[in-house]
Amino acid sequence: MFDLGKQNIDIKCPSCGSRNTVTLSQVANQAAVKCRGCSQNINLKDKDGSARRGIKELNDSIKDLENVFKKIGR
């Protein structure tokens, strides 16, 4: 099954500007990741919970769609 949380996004380090790849789940969980460029910790923020909600809503919709296809295929 598709999981939006596993999708990668690129962020810039606020200290050195290096590009870092994180998953949407890491953002939703407000994880701390280490910058590839300067090794500083980057504390990810999901201020209004939009990443967490978006992941859940899209994953739920995809699951519902899969169930519809299963019913059609019977």
mmCIF file of the N, C-alpha and C atoms, coordinates in Angstrom:
data_MODEL
# 
_entry.id   MODEL 
# 
loop_
_atom_site.group_PDB 
_atom_site.id 
_atom_site.type_symbol 
_atom_site.label_atom_id 
_atom_site.label_alt_id 
_atom_site.label_comp_id 
_atom_site.label_asym_id 
_atom_site.label_entity_id 
_atom_site.label_seq_id 
_atom_site.pdbx_PDB_ins_code 
_atom_site.Cartn_x 
_atom_site.Cartn_y 
_atom_site.Cartn_z 
_atom_site.occupancy 
_atom_site.B_iso_or_equiv 
_atom_site.pdbx_formal_charge 
_atom_site.auth_seq_id 
_atom_site.auth_comp_id 
_atom_site.auth_asym_id 
_atom_site.auth_atom_id 
_atom_site.pdbx_PDB_model_num 
ATOM 1   N N  . MET A 1 1  ? 0.826   -1.181  0.000  1.00 0.00 ? 1  MET A N  1 
ATOM 2   C CA . MET A 1 1  ? 0.000   0.000   0.000  1.00 0.00 ? 1  MET A CA 1 
ATOM 3   C C  . MET A 1 1  ? 0.879   1.258   0.000  1.00 0.00 ? 1  MET A C  1 
ATOM 4   N N  . PHE A 1 2  ? 0.403   2.255   -0.664 1.00 0.00 ? 2  PHE A N  1 
ATOM 5   C CA . PHE A 1 2  ? 1.081   3.546   -0.711 1.00 0.00 ? 2  PHE A CA 1 
ATOM 6   C C  . PHE A 1 2  ? 1.013   4.210   0.659  1.00 0.00 ? 2  PHE A C  1 
ATOM 7   N N  . ASP A 1 3  ? 2.111   4.822   1.101  1.00 0.00 ? 3  ASP A N  1 
ATOM 8   C CA . ASP A 1 3  ? 2.140   5.557   2.368  1.00 0.00 ? 3  ASP A CA 1 
ATOM 9   C C  . ASP A 1 3  ? 2.804   6.900   2.116  1.00 0.00 ? 3  ASP A C  1 
ATOM 10  N N  . LEU A 1 4  ? 2.002   7.954   2.161  1.00 0.00 ? 4  LEU A N  1 
ATOM 11  C CA . LEU A 1 4  ? 2.526   9.304   1.910  1.00 0.00 ? 4  LEU A CA 1 
ATOM 12  C C  . LEU A 1 4  ? 3.645   9.668   2.874  1.00 0.00 ? 4  LEU A C  1 
ATOM 13  N N  . GLY A 1 5  ? 3.585   9.151   4.095  1.00 0.00 ? 5  GLY A N  1 
ATOM 14  C CA . GLY A 1 5  ? 4.605   9.463   5.096  1.00 0.00 ? 5  GLY A CA 1 
ATOM 15  C C  . GLY A 1 5  ? 5.999   9.024   4.704  1.00 0.00 ? 5  GLY A C  1 
ATOM 16  N N  . LYS A 1 6  ? 6.100   8.055   3.798  1.00 0.00 ? 6  LYS A N  1 
ATOM 17  C CA . LYS A 1 6  ? 7.406   7.562   3.371  1.00 0.00 ? 6  LYS A CA 1 
ATOM 18  C C  . LYS A 1 6  ? 8.015   8.399   2.253  1.00 0.00 ? 6  LYS A C  1 
ATOM 19  N N  . GLN A 1 7  ? 7.268   9.375   1.757  1.00 0.00 ? 7  GLN A N  1 
ATOM 20  C CA . GLN A 1 7  ? 7.760   10.210  0.652  1.00 0.00 ? 7  GLN A CA 1 
ATOM 21  C C  . GLN A 1 7  ? 8.808   11.199  1.163  1.00 0.00 ? 7  GLN A C  1 
ATOM 22  N N  . ASN A 1 8  ? 9.831   11.387  0.352  1.00 0.00 ? 8  ASN A N  1 
ATOM 23  C CA . ASN A 1 8  ? 10.925  12.289  0.713  1.00 0.00 ? 8  ASN A CA 1 
ATOM 24  C C  . ASN A 1 8  ? 10.648  13.719  0.273  1.00 0.00 ? 8  ASN A C  1 
ATOM 25  N N  . ILE A 1 9  ? 11.122  14.639  1.075  1.00 0.00 ? 9  ILE A N  1 
ATOM 26  C CA . ILE A 1 9  ? 11.139  16.050  0.701  1.00 0.00 ? 9  ILE A CA 1 
ATOM 27  C C  . ILE A 1 9  ? 12.513  16.596  1.050  1.00 0.00 ? 9  ILE A C  1 
ATOM 28  N N  . ASP A 1 10 ? 12.907  17.645  0.372  1.00 0.00 ? 10 ASP A N  1 
ATOM 29  C CA . ASP A 1 10 ? 14.187  18.291  0.651  1.00 0.00 ? 10 ASP A CA 1 
ATOM 30  C C  . ASP A 1 10 ? 13.962  19.533  1.490  1.00 0.00 ? 10 ASP A C  1 
ATOM 31  N N  . ILE A 1 11 ? 14.826  19.702  2.484  1.00 0.00 ? 11 ILE A N  1 
ATOM 32  C CA . ILE A 1 11 ? 14.802  20.911  3.313  1.00 0.00 ? 11 ILE A CA 1 
ATOM 33  C C  . ILE A 1 11 ? 16.209  21.501  3.328  1.00 0.00 ? 11 ILE A C  1 
ATOM 34  N N  . LYS A 1 12 ? 16.286  22.788  3.592  1.00 0.00 ? 12 LYS A N  1 
ATOM 35  C CA . LYS A 1 12 ? 17.590  23.445  3.730  1.00 0.00 ? 12 LYS A CA 1 
ATOM 36  C C  . LYS A 1 12 ? 17.925  23.589  5.204  1.00 0.00 ? 12 LYS A C  1 
ATOM 37  N N  . CYS A 1 13 ? 19.180  23.355  5.527  1.00 0.00 ? 13 CYS A N  1 
ATOM 38  C CA . CYS A 1 13 ? 19.647  23.549  6.894  1.00 0.00 ? 13 CYS A CA 1 
ATOM 39  C C  . CYS A 1 13 ? 19.611  25.042  7.208  1.00 0.00 ? 13 CYS A C  1 
ATOM 40  N N  . PRO A 1 14 ? 19.013  25.419  8.331  1.00 0.00 ? 14 PRO A N  1 
ATOM 41  C CA . PRO A 1 14 ? 18.979  26.841  8.680  1.00 0.00 ? 14 PRO A CA 1 
ATOM 42  C C  . PRO A 1 14 ? 20.355  27.399  9.052  1.00 0.00 ? 14 PRO A C  1 
ATOM 43  N N  . SER A 1 15 ? 21.306  26.511  9.387  1.00 0.00 ? 15 SER A N  1 
ATOM 44  C CA . SER A 1 15 ? 22.642  26.964  9.768  1.00 0.00 ? 15 SER A CA 1 
ATOM 45  C C  . SER A 1 15 ? 23.568  27.155  8.579  1.00 0.00 ? 15 SER A C  1 
ATOM 46  N N  . CYS A 1 16 ? 23.606  26.142  7.673  1.00 0.00 ? 16 CYS A N  1 
ATOM 47  C CA . CYS A 1 16 ? 24.586  26.210  6.586  1.00 0.00 ? 16 CYS A CA 1 
ATOM 48  C C  . CYS A 1 16 ? 23.955  26.235  5.194  1.00 0.00 ? 16 CYS A C  1 
ATOM 49  N N  . GLY A 1 17 ? 22.653  25.981  5.105  1.00 0.00 ? 17 GLY A N  1 
ATOM 50  C CA . GLY A 1 17 ? 21.978  26.011  3.814  1.00 0.00 ? 17 GLY A CA 1 
ATOM 51  C C  . GLY A 1 17 ? 22.070  24.726  3.009  1.00 0.00 ? 17 GLY A C  1 
ATOM 52  N N  . SER A 1 18 ? 22.730  23.704  3.550  1.00 0.00 ? 18 SER A N  1 
ATOM 53  C CA . SER A 1 18 ? 22.837  22.426  2.837  1.00 0.00 ? 18 SER A CA 1 
ATOM 54  C C  . SER A 1 18 ? 21.467  21.793  2.657  1.00 0.00 ? 18 SER A C  1 
ATOM 55  N N  . ARG A 1 19 ? 21.315  21.086  1.545  1.00 0.00 ? 19 ARG A N  1 
ATOM 56  C CA . ARG A 1 19 ? 20.070  20.383  1.277  1.00 0.00 ? 19 ARG A CA 1 
ATOM 57  C C  . ARG A 1 19 ? 20.082  19.044  2.005  1.00 0.00 ? 19 ARG A C  1 
ATOM 58  N N  . ASN A 1 20 ? 18.982  18.742  2.688  1.00 0.00 ? 20 ASN A N  1 
ATOM 59  C CA . ASN A 1 20 ? 18.831  17.495  3.420  1.00 0.00 ? 20 ASN A CA 1 
ATOM 60  C C  . ASN A 1 20 ? 17.509  16.859  3.018  1.00 0.00 ? 20 ASN A C  1 
ATOM 61  N N  . THR A 1 21 ? 17.505  15.546  2.908  1.00 0.00 ? 21 THR A N  1 
ATOM 62  C CA . THR A 1 21 ? 16.302  14.817  2.551  1.00 0.00 ? 21 THR A CA 1 
ATOM 63  C C  . THR A 1 21 ? 15.705  14.196  3.803  1.00 0.00 ? 21 THR A C  1 
ATOM 64  N N  . VAL A 1 22 ? 14.414  14.447  4.011  1.00 0.00 ? 22 VAL A N  1 
ATOM 65  C CA . VAL A 1 22 ? 13.685  13.877  5.143  1.00 0.00 ? 22 VAL A CA 1 
ATOM 66  C C  . VAL A 1 22 ? 12.371  13.311  4.624  1.00 0.00 ? 22 VAL A C  1 
ATOM 67  N N  . THR A 1 23 ? 11.728  12.460  5.425  1.00 0.00 ? 23 THR A N  1 
ATOM 68  C CA . THR A 1 23 ? 10.426  11.942  5.035  1.00 0.00 ? 23 THR A CA 1 
ATOM 69  C C  . THR A 1 23 ? 9.329   12.824  5.632  1.00 0.00 ? 23 THR A C  1 
ATOM 70  N N  . LEU A 1 24 ? 8.159   12.761  5.035  1.00 0.00 ? 24 LEU A N  1 
ATOM 71  C CA . LEU A 1 24 ? 7.032   13.509  5.579  1.00 0.00 ? 24 LEU A CA 1 
ATOM 72  C C  . LEU A 1 24 ? 6.673   13.022  6.980  1.00 0.00 ? 24 LEU A C  1 
ATOM 73  N N  . SER A 1 25 ? 6.890   11.737  7.260  1.00 0.00 ? 25 SER A N  1 
ATOM 74  C CA . SER A 1 25 ? 6.645   11.221  8.613  1.00 0.00 ? 25 SER A CA 1 
ATOM 75  C C  . SER A 1 25 ? 7.588   11.862  9.624  1.00 0.00 ? 25 SER A C  1 
ATOM 76  N N  . GLN A 1 26 ? 8.826   12.093  9.226  1.00 0.00 ? 26 GLN A N  1 
ATOM 77  C CA . GLN A 1 26 ? 9.759   12.768  10.134 1.00 0.00 ? 26 GLN A CA 1 
ATOM 78  C C  . GLN A 1 26 ? 9.268   14.172  10.458 1.00 0.00 ? 26 GLN A C  1 
ATOM 79  N N  . VAL A 1 27 ? 8.725   14.857  9.466  1.00 0.00 ? 27 VAL A N  1 
ATOM 80  C CA . VAL A 1 27 ? 8.172   16.193  9.702  1.00 0.00 ? 27 VAL A CA 1 
ATOM 81  C C  . VAL A 1 27 ? 6.967   16.087  10.629 1.00 0.00 ? 27 VAL A C  1 
ATOM 82  N N  . ALA A 1 28 ? 6.048   15.159  10.323 1.00 0.00 ? 28 ALA A N  1 
ATOM 83  C CA . ALA A 1 28 ? 4.834   15.003  11.130 1.00 0.00 ? 28 ALA A CA 1 
ATOM 84  C C  . ALA A 1 28 ? 5.168   14.655  12.581 1.00 0.00 ? 28 ALA A C  1 
ATOM 85  N N  . ASN A 1 29 ? 6.240   13.882  12.782 1.00 0.00 ? 29 ASN A N  1 
ATOM 86  C CA . ASN A 1 29 ? 6.656   13.491  14.130 1.00 0.00 ? 29 ASN A CA 1 
ATOM 87  C C  . ASN A 1 29 ? 7.597   14.500  14.772 1.00 0.00 ? 29 ASN A C  1 
ATOM 88  N N  . GLN A 1 30 ? 7.866   15.582  14.053 1.00 0.00 ? 30 GLN A N  1 
ATOM 89  C CA . GLN A 1 30 ? 8.741   16.656  14.526 1.00 0.00 ? 30 GLN A CA 1 
ATOM 90  C C  . GLN A 1 30 ? 10.084  16.113  15.011 1.00 0.00 ? 30 GLN A C  1 
ATOM 91  N N  . ALA A 1 31 ? 10.669  15.272  14.179 1.00 0.00 ? 31 ALA A N  1 
ATOM 92  C CA . ALA A 1 31 ? 11.937  14.628  14.502 1.00 0.00 ? 31 ALA A CA 1 
ATOM 93  C C  . ALA A 1 31 ? 13.088  15.629  14.439 1.00 0.00 ? 31 ALA A C  1 
ATOM 94  N N  . ALA A 1 32 ? 14.184  15.250  15.049 1.00 0.00 ? 32 ALA A N  1 
ATOM 95  C CA . ALA A 1 32 ? 15.436  15.992  14.915 1.00 0.00 ? 32 ALA A CA 1 
ATOM 96  C C  . ALA A 1 32 ? 16.314  15.190  13.956 1.00 0.00 ? 32 ALA A C  1 
ATOM 97  N N  . VAL A 1 33 ? 16.836  15.846  12.936 1.00 0.00 ? 33 VAL A N  1 
ATOM 98  C CA . VAL A 1 33 ? 17.715  15.185  11.974 1.00 0.00 ? 33 VAL A CA 1 
ATOM 99  C C  . VAL A 1 33 ? 19.048  15.922  11.944 1.00 0.00 ? 33 VAL A C  1 
ATOM 100 N N  . LYS A 1 34 ? 20.081  15.196  11.606 1.00 0.00 ? 34 LYS A N  1 
ATOM 101 C CA . LYS A 1 34 ? 21.412  15.791  11.556 1.00 0.00 ? 34 LYS A CA 1 
ATOM 102 C C  . LYS A 1 34 ? 21.695  16.270  10.145 1.00 0.00 ? 34 LYS A C  1 
ATOM 103 N N  . CYS A 1 35 ? 22.134  17.505  10.009 1.00 0.00 ? 35 CYS A N  1 
ATOM 104 C CA . CYS A 1 35 ? 22.475  18.075  8.710  1.00 0.00 ? 35 CYS A CA 1 
ATOM 105 C C  . CYS A 1 35 ? 23.653  17.332  8.101  1.00 0.00 ? 35 CYS A C  1 
ATOM 106 N N  . ARG A 1 36 ? 23.522  17.020  6.800  1.00 0.00 ? 36 ARG A N  1 
ATOM 107 C CA . ARG A 1 36 ? 24.616  16.353  6.084  1.00 0.00 ? 36 ARG A CA 1 
ATOM 108 C C  . ARG A 1 36 ? 25.803  17.278  5.887  1.00 0.00 ? 36 ARG A C  1 
ATOM 109 N N  . GLY A 1 37 ? 25.545  18.576  5.893  1.00 0.00 ? 37 GLY A N  1 
ATOM 110 C CA . GLY A 1 37 ? 26.616  19.534  5.627  1.00 0.00 ? 37 GLY A CA 1 
ATOM 111 C C  . GLY A 1 37 ? 27.421  19.927  6.849  1.00 0.00 ? 37 GLY A C  1 
ATOM 112 N N  . CYS A 1 38 ? 26.728  20.322  7.921  1.00 0.00 ? 38 CYS A N  1 
ATOM 113 C CA . CYS A 1 38 ? 27.429  20.859  9.095  1.00 0.00 ? 38 CYS A CA 1 
ATOM 114 C C  . CYS A 1 38 ? 27.237  20.017  10.362 1.00 0.00 ? 38 CYS A C  1 
ATOM 115 N N  . SER A 1 39 ? 26.470  18.949  10.272 1.00 0.00 ? 39 SER A N  1 
ATOM 116 C CA . SER A 1 39 ? 26.203  18.027  11.383 1.00 0.00 ? 39 SER A CA 1 
ATOM 117 C C  . SER A 1 39 ? 25.407  18.638  12.537 1.00 0.00 ? 39 SER A C  1 
ATOM 118 N N  . GLN A 1 40 ? 24.849  19.822  12.318 1.00 0.00 ? 40 GLN A N  1 
ATOM 119 C CA . GLN A 1 40 ? 23.987  20.420  13.346 1.00 0.00 ? 40 GLN A CA 1 
ATOM 120 C C  . GLN A 1 40 ? 22.641  19.706  13.331 1.00 0.00 ? 40 GLN A C  1 
ATOM 121 N N  . ASN A 1 41 ? 21.995  19.637  14.489 1.00 0.00 ? 41 ASN A N  1 
ATOM 122 C CA . ASN A 1 41 ? 20.651  19.081  14.543 1.00 0.00 ? 41 ASN A CA 1 
ATOM 123 C C  . ASN A 1 41 ? 19.662  20.070  13.944 1.00 0.00 ? 41 ASN A C  1 
ATOM 124 N N  . ILE A 1 42 ? 18.746  19.555  13.148 1.00 0.00 ? 42 ILE A N  1 
ATOM 125 C CA . ILE A 1 42 ? 17.652  20.351  12.593 1.00 0.00 ? 42 ILE A CA 1 
ATOM 126 C C  . ILE A 1 42 ? 16.381  19.808  13.230 1.00 0.00 ? 42 ILE A C  1 
ATOM 127 N N  . ASN A 1 43 ? 15.701  20.633  13.996 1.00 0.00 ? 43 ASN A N  1 
ATOM 128 C CA . ASN A 1 43 ? 14.465  20.225  14.651 1.00 0.00 ? 43 ASN A CA 1 
ATOM 129 C C  . ASN A 1 43 ? 13.298  20.545  13.726 1.00 0.00 ? 43 ASN A C  1 
ATOM 130 N N  . LEU A 1 44 ? 12.714  19.496  13.162 1.00 0.00 ? 44 LEU A N  1 
ATOM 131 C CA . LEU A 1 44 ? 11.605  19.670  12.229 1.00 0.00 ? 44 LEU A CA 1 
ATOM 132 C C  . LEU A 1 44 ? 10.343  20.070  12.984 1.00 0.00 ? 44 LEU A C  1 
ATOM 133 N N  . LYS A 1 45 ? 9.554   20.940  12.394 1.00 0.00 ? 45 LYS A N  1 
ATOM 134 C CA . LYS A 1 45 ? 8.324   21.429  13.024 1.00 0.00 ? 45 LYS A CA 1 
ATOM 135 C C  . LYS A 1 45 ? 7.128   21.214  12.103 1.00 0.00 ? 45 LYS A C  1 
ATOM 136 N N  . ASP A 1 46 ? 6.048   20.784  12.701 1.00 0.00 ? 46 ASP A N  1 
ATOM 137 C CA . ASP A 1 46 ? 4.756   20.668  12.016 1.00 0.00 ? 46 ASP A CA 1 
ATOM 138 C C  . ASP A 1 46 ? 3.809   21.561  12.814 1.00 0.00 ? 46 ASP A C  1 
ATOM 139 N N  . LYS A 1 47 ? 4.002   22.873  12.655 1.00 0.00 ? 47 LYS A N  1 
ATOM 140 C CA . LYS A 1 47 ? 3.356   23.875  13.511 1.00 0.00 ? 47 LYS A CA 1 
ATOM 141 C C  . LYS A 1 47 ? 1.872   23.633  13.752 1.00 0.00 ? 47 LYS A C  1 
ATOM 142 N N  . ASP A 1 48 ? 1.118   23.458  12.696 1.00 0.00 ? 48 ASP A N  1 
ATOM 143 C CA . ASP A 1 48 ? -0.329  23.335  12.854 1.00 0.00 ? 48 ASP A CA 1 
ATOM 144 C C  . ASP A 1 48 ? -0.820  21.903  12.643 1.00 0.00 ? 48 ASP A C  1 
ATOM 145 N N  . GLY A 1 49 ? 0.104   20.947  12.591 1.00 0.00 ? 49 GLY A N  1 
ATOM 146 C CA . GLY A 1 49 ? -0.269  19.551  12.412 1.00 0.00 ? 49 GLY A CA 1 
ATOM 147 C C  . GLY A 1 49 ? -0.707  19.205  11.002 1.00 0.00 ? 49 GLY A C  1 
ATOM 148 N N  . SER A 1 50 ? -0.446  20.096  10.051 1.00 0.00 ? 50 SER A N  1 
ATOM 149 C CA . SER A 1 50 ? -0.924  19.867  8.684  1.00 0.00 ? 50 SER A CA 1 
ATOM 150 C C  . SER A 1 50 ? -0.247  18.677  8.018  1.00 0.00 ? 50 SER A C  1 
ATOM 151 N N  . ALA A 1 51 ? 1.008   18.435  8.305  1.00 0.00 ? 51 ALA A N  1 
ATOM 152 C CA . ALA A 1 51 ? 1.685   17.279  7.708  1.00 0.00 ? 51 ALA A CA 1 
ATOM 153 C C  . ALA A 1 51 ? 1.057   15.989  8.225  1.00 0.00 ? 51 ALA A C  1 
ATOM 154 N N  . ARG A 1 52 ? 0.849   15.911  9.529  1.00 0.00 ? 52 ARG A N  1 
ATOM 155 C CA . ARG A 1 52 ? 0.252   14.716  10.126 1.00 0.00 ? 52 ARG A CA 1 
ATOM 156 C C  . ARG A 1 52 ? -1.160  14.482  9.584  1.00 0.00 ? 52 ARG A C  1 
ATOM 157 N N  . ARG A 1 53 ? -1.965  15.534  9.540  1.00 0.00 ? 53 ARG A N  1 
ATOM 158 C CA . ARG A 1 53 ? -3.337  15.410  9.025  1.00 0.00 ? 53 ARG A CA 1 
ATOM 159 C C  . ARG A 1 53 ? -3.340  15.027  7.547  1.00 0.00 ? 53 ARG A C  1 
ATOM 160 N N  . GLY A 1 54 ? -2.480  15.670  6.775  1.00 0.00 ? 54 GLY A N  1 
ATOM 161 C CA . GLY A 1 54 ? -2.418  15.394  5.336  1.00 0.00 ? 54 GLY A CA 1 
ATOM 162 C C  . GLY A 1 54 ? -2.037  13.953  5.056  1.00 0.00 ? 54 GLY A C  1 
ATOM 163 N N  . ILE A 1 55 ? -1.052  13.442  5.770  1.00 0.00 ? 55 ILE A N  1 
ATOM 164 C CA . ILE A 1 55 ? -0.634  12.053  5.600  1.00 0.00 ? 55 ILE A CA 1 
ATOM 165 C C  . ILE A 1 55 ? -1.798  11.123  5.916  1.00 0.00 ? 55 ILE A C  1 
ATOM 166 N N  . LYS A 1 56 ? -2.445  11.346  7.043  1.00 0.00 ? 56 LYS A N  1 
ATOM 167 C CA . LYS A 1 56 ? -3.559  10.482  7.459  1.00 0.00 ? 56 LYS A CA 1 
ATOM 168 C C  . LYS A 1 56 ? -4.713  10.549  6.460  1.00 0.00 ? 56 LYS A C  1 
ATOM 169 N N  . GLU A 1 57 ? -5.102  11.763  6.076  1.00 0.00 ? 57 GLU A N  1 
ATOM 170 C CA . GLU A 1 57 ? -6.236  11.910  5.165  1.00 0.00 ? 57 GLU A CA 1 
ATOM 171 C C  . GLU A 1 57 ? -5.972  11.265  3.813  1.00 0.00 ? 57 GLU A C  1 
ATOM 172 N N  . LEU A 1 58 ? -4.789  11.481  3.251  1.00 0.00 ? 58 LEU A N  1 
ATOM 173 C CA . LEU A 1 58 ? -4.488  10.890  1.948  1.00 0.00 ? 58 LEU A CA 1 
ATOM 174 C C  . LEU A 1 58 ? -4.367  9.370   2.046  1.00 0.00 ? 58 LEU A C  1 
ATOM 175 N N  . ASN A 1 59 ? -3.701  8.877   3.076  1.00 0.00 ? 59 ASN A N  1 
ATOM 176 C CA . ASN A 1 59 ? -3.583  7.428   3.238  1.00 0.00 ? 59 ASN A CA 1 
ATOM 177 C C  . ASN A 1 59 ? -4.953  6.783   3.429  1.00 0.00 ? 59 ASN A C  1 
ATOM 178 N N  . ASP A 1 60 ? -5.835  7.433   4.210  1.00 0.00 ? 60 ASP A N  1 
ATOM 179 C CA . ASP A 1 60 ? -7.196  6.914   4.389  1.00 0.00 ? 60 ASP A CA 1 
ATOM 180 C C  . ASP A 1 60 ? -7.955  6.899   3.069  1.00 0.00 ? 60 ASP A C  1 
ATOM 181 N N  . SER A 1 61 ? -7.815  7.951   2.274  1.00 0.00 ? 61 SER A N  1 
ATOM 182 C CA . SER A 1 61 ? -8.500  8.023   0.977  1.00 0.00 ? 61 SER A CA 1 
ATOM 183 C C  . SER A 1 61 ? -8.013  6.935   0.031  1.00 0.00 ? 61 SER A C  1 
ATOM 184 N N  . ILE A 1 62 ? -6.715  6.698   0.024  1.00 0.00 ? 62 ILE A N  1 
ATOM 185 C CA . ILE A 1 62 ? -6.163  5.651   -0.840 1.00 0.00 ? 62 ILE A CA 1 
ATOM 186 C C  . ILE A 1 62 ? -6.664  4.283   -0.385 1.00 0.00 ? 62 ILE A C  1 
ATOM 187 N N  . LYS A 1 63 ? -6.738  4.064   0.915  1.00 0.00 ? 63 LYS A N  1 
ATOM 188 C CA . LYS A 1 63 ? -7.264  2.795   1.428  1.00 0.00 ? 63 LYS A CA 1 
ATOM 189 C C  . LYS A 1 63 ? -8.726  2.617   1.018  1.00 0.00 ? 63 LYS A C  1 
ATOM 190 N N  . ASP A 1 64 ? -9.517  3.684   1.125  1.00 0.00 ? 64 ASP A N  1 
ATOM 191 C CA . ASP A 1 64 ? -10.914 3.622   0.693  1.00 0.00 ? 64 ASP A CA 1 
ATOM 192 C C  . ASP A 1 64 ? -11.013 3.290   -0.796 1.00 0.00 ? 64 ASP A C  1 
ATOM 193 N N  . LEU A 1 65 ? -10.175 3.911   -1.614 1.00 0.00 ? 65 LEU A N  1 
ATOM 194 C CA . LEU A 1 65 ? -10.176 3.654   -3.049 1.00 0.00 ? 65 LEU A CA 1 
ATOM 195 C C  . LEU A 1 65 ? -9.801  2.199   -3.344 1.00 0.00 ? 65 LEU A C  1 
ATOM 196 N N  . GLU A 1 66 ? -8.801  1.687   -2.630 1.00 0.00 ? 66 GLU A N  1 
ATOM 197 C CA . GLU A 1 66 ? -8.417  0.285   -2.809 1.00 0.00 ? 66 GLU A CA 1 
ATOM 198 C C  . GLU A 1 66 ? -9.595  -0.638  -2.478 1.00 0.00 ? 66 GLU A C  1 
ATOM 199 N N  . ASN A 1 67 ? -10.345 -0.311  -1.424 1.00 0.00 ? 67 ASN A N  1 
ATOM 200 C CA . ASN A 1 67 ? -11.509 -1.121  -1.047 1.00 0.00 ? 67 ASN A CA 1 
ATOM 201 C C  . ASN A 1 67 ? -12.591 -1.084  -2.124 1.00 0.00 ? 67 ASN A C  1 
ATOM 202 N N  . VAL A 1 68 ? -12.782 0.068   -2.745 1.00 0.00 ? 68 VAL A N  1 
ATOM 203 C CA . VAL A 1 68 ? -13.751 0.180   -3.837 1.00 0.00 ? 68 VAL A CA 1 
ATOM 204 C C  . VAL A 1 68 ? -13.324 -0.716  -4.991 1.00 0.00 ? 68 VAL A C  1 
ATOM 205 N N  . PHE A 1 69 ? -12.050 -0.691  -5.355 1.00 0.00 ? 69 PHE A N  1 
ATOM 206 C CA . PHE A 1 69 ? -11.562 -1.524  -6.446 1.00 0.00 ? 69 PHE A CA 1 
ATOM 207 C C  . PHE A 1 69 ? -11.730 -3.004  -6.122 1.00 0.00 ? 69 PHE A C  1 
ATOM 208 N N  . LYS A 1 70 ? -11.516 -3.372  -4.858 1.00 0.00 ? 70 LYS A N  1 
ATOM 209 C CA . LYS A 1 70 ? -11.703 -4.777  -4.463 1.00 0.00 ? 70 LYS A CA 1 
ATOM 210 C C  . LYS A 1 70 ? -13.153 -5.193  -4.653 1.00 0.00 ? 70 LYS A C  1 
ATOM 211 N N  . LYS A 1 71 ? -14.090 -4.305  -4.286 1.00 0.00 ? 71 LYS A N  1 
ATOM 212 C CA . LYS A 1 71 ? -15.522 -4.623  -4.423 1.00 0.00 ? 71 LYS A CA 1 
ATOM 213 C C  . LYS A 1 71 ? -15.895 -4.740  -5.895 1.00 0.00 ? 71 LYS A C  1 
ATOM 214 N N  . ILE A 1 72 ? -15.350 -3.888  -6.736 1.00 0.00 ? 72 ILE A N  1 
ATOM 215 C CA . ILE A 1 72 ? -15.642 -3.917  -8.159 1.00 0.00 ? 72 ILE A CA 1 
ATOM 216 C C  . ILE A 1 72 ? -15.106 -5.205  -8.779 1.00 0.00 ? 72 ILE A C  1 
ATOM 217 N N  . GLY A 1 73 ? -13.968 -5.666  -8.297 1.00 0.00 ? 73 GLY A N  1 
ATOM 218 C CA . GLY A 1 73 ? -13.318 -6.837  -8.870 1.00 0.00 ? 73 GLY A CA 1 
ATOM 219 C C  . GLY A 1 73 ? -13.955 -8.162  -8.477 1.00 0.00 ? 73 GLY A C  1 
ATOM 220 N N  . ARG A 1 74 ? -14.929 -8.159  -7.616 1.00 0.00 ? 74 ARG A N  1 
ATOM 221 C CA . ARG A 1 74 ? -15.564 -9.413  -7.177 1.00 0.00 ? 74 ARG A CA 1 
ATOM 222 C C  . ARG A 1 74 ? -16.428 -10.018 -8.231 1.00 0.00 ? 74 ARG A C  1 
# 
